[in-house]
Amino acid sequence: MKSNLLFLCFTLFVGSSFCQSINMEFSTPKKVNPKKEGTVSQFIGGSNDLIFTINKNIGIRTKEKFTYLVGTDKKTLKEVIRTPLYGKGTPRSVYLKKAKLVKSYANKEGVVLIWAFKESKTSDVYKAEVLDKKLKPVGKLKELLNTESITKKDRKAEVIAVEAIQSKSNKEDFSLIYEVSFGEGKAIQMGYVKFDSRMDKVMTGKVELPVQQLNKRAPSSLTGFYFFSNDGFIFSKHFVLVDDEKSKKFWKTGKTKVVLNRIEPESDQITEINIEHPKMSLTDISFASNSKKSIIFGLFKDPDLYDGASANDGTFMVSFNERSKEVDDFKFSYFTKEQMDVIYHRKELTGRSKKKADKKAAKAGAESDGKMETVDGSLVIEYADLDENGELFFAASFMYNYVVQVCTTSSTGAQSCYDKPYCSRQDINGVKLDKEGNILFAENIRRSCVYPGWNVYDVNILKKDSKYFAFYGSGIVSNKEGGRDKKKEKELKKKEKKEGLSTMFYASFDSKEATAESKVYEIKQTSTKKKEKKSMNNLNVAIIDNEIYSYNTVSSLSPIKAPIAFTSCLLIFPIYYVALTPRSYLDYYGTMVRVTGK
């Protein structure tokens, strides 16, 4: 028995002799009718026993589009309930014909859907709908917001954007957040519609934000970030430039100030929580809480260390009381040289590579009075967990946005160019702070991947006891020291090609042992039929009740449709063969996957 178990563990990991720390369970591939059923396009959330998803039909060139709301059993990963949201011939096609699904949420009671109706060129109406666990409507659509009622009072008024948020501590509370612009130099107004999952209590209000519109053109998205606190208040976070002579010595555009505001729905009272520091510049800020307290934390830059561009010298932590709005003293903790060696992978480098890495690190900052080198300013925080003991773990990675100009030449010689945005994600750092705000450890896992678009956040965290498993996209295999293991990368590519292997890269951070490991989960595909191939897309995932769910679709040539279609097209009308979409020859198979920690 023991030998069988050891053999099983050995086969699960890339060239390793120990078990993996996660477990993946796949559902049986289900044949999907692309014209009707479709596949998962979005995860909503989950109740006690179901996962709710939105499914859309695929591979269809006609205007006949269908969207379904589907409930899948958490244990069996089998579909148990389905209801049409909208589409031709469905019960909702009449009143949802011009509607757009803006947001969808799930809780223990069922599902909340928020729709946007385009009434006119200048008017959008937002309505909410509640469905029970059996996905049956509870009552009628309830109107929450009409943008025309906001703009008709002032011709210069313009609704910038509308966003829906859900409370993390009480998943029955929701709020529709919107911002209104009144022109250059004017303060931006924030409005909200707070409601619960039963629509029993709807509250509305408006407050003036301490944020001004800098240019004539209004922003095309919300100017800040909004979230619920444990006590039901709405918090907003804004980054503001402070233009003073002192800050200009260290920043070309002035000092960045983070403004945190607390909005009390009952009284429409807005209170600024002063987290500005007279000396340090807060470069990134996040919010974390447990059942006992809430904290503000992030990264900071010390202007006295050097005269240079944006960078991070360490972490800061400050706790505050949500009701009294009192903020404790700042606690700053600098990154040490040893931690910088880990983050920049200098321990395993030699020769020219080491000189190059040292030069890159030196460019970011310089040593001064024992306060060591800084971390690149492109480090962004993506996850935070405050345990009951007050110790904080957060994960961050480097983000670089850039644009590539793509040019094409027509048959007449005319050239046209456009900018194509890309987002490069580098490394992943796990940082642990004690309850006093001191850095206990800062571990780094090497990785590298590029996505089309800007600001792509691809790190998903699964917690199991004192371990944090971070899933991310990468083609790099790291060794135990955090360096790149090119030998294992070649072996893995050979196995992928030979066995049709699917891989999932992830990092394991142990907050107690202060260790980090780079791992690869192998999804064995040897002798597997194409329709039964399994994989996991790190961008198409949802974290529900501390478990990760994903969905993948594969297609294969239909053994019946494809030969008949090819033969008839070539014999009867060859041109018709070119016009036919290849998707019509395919069969589609969908597979649900659940990831749990061990």
Secondary structure, 3 states (H helix, E strand, C coil): CHHHHHHHHHHHECCCCCCCCEEEEECCCEEECCCCCCEEEEEEEECCCEEEEEEECCCCCCCCCEEEEEEEECCCCCEEEEEEEEECCCCCCCCCCCEEEEEEEEECCEEEEEEEEEEECCEEEEEEEEECCCCCECCCCEEEEEHHHHHCCCCCCEEEEEEEEECCCCCCEEEEEEEEECCCCCEEEEEEEEEECCCCCEEEEEEEEEEECCCCCCCCCCCCEEEECCCCCEEEEEEEEECCHHHHCCCCCCEEEEEEEEEECCCCEEEEECCCCCCCEEEEEEEEECCCCEEEEEEEECCCCCCCCCEECEEEEEEECCCCCCECCCEEEECCHHHHHHHCCCCCCCHHHHHHHHHHHHHHCCCECCECCCEECCEEEEEEEECCCCCEEEEEEEEEEEEEEEEEECCCCCEEEEEEEEEEEEEEEEEEECCCCCEEEEEEEEEEEEEECCCCCCCEEEEECCEEEEECCCCCCECCCCCECHHHHHHHHHHHHHHCCEEEEEEEEECCCCEEEEEEEEECCCCCCHHHCCCCCCCCEEEECCEEEEEEEEEEECCCHHHHHHHHHHHHCHHHHHHCCHHHHEEEEEEEEEEEEC
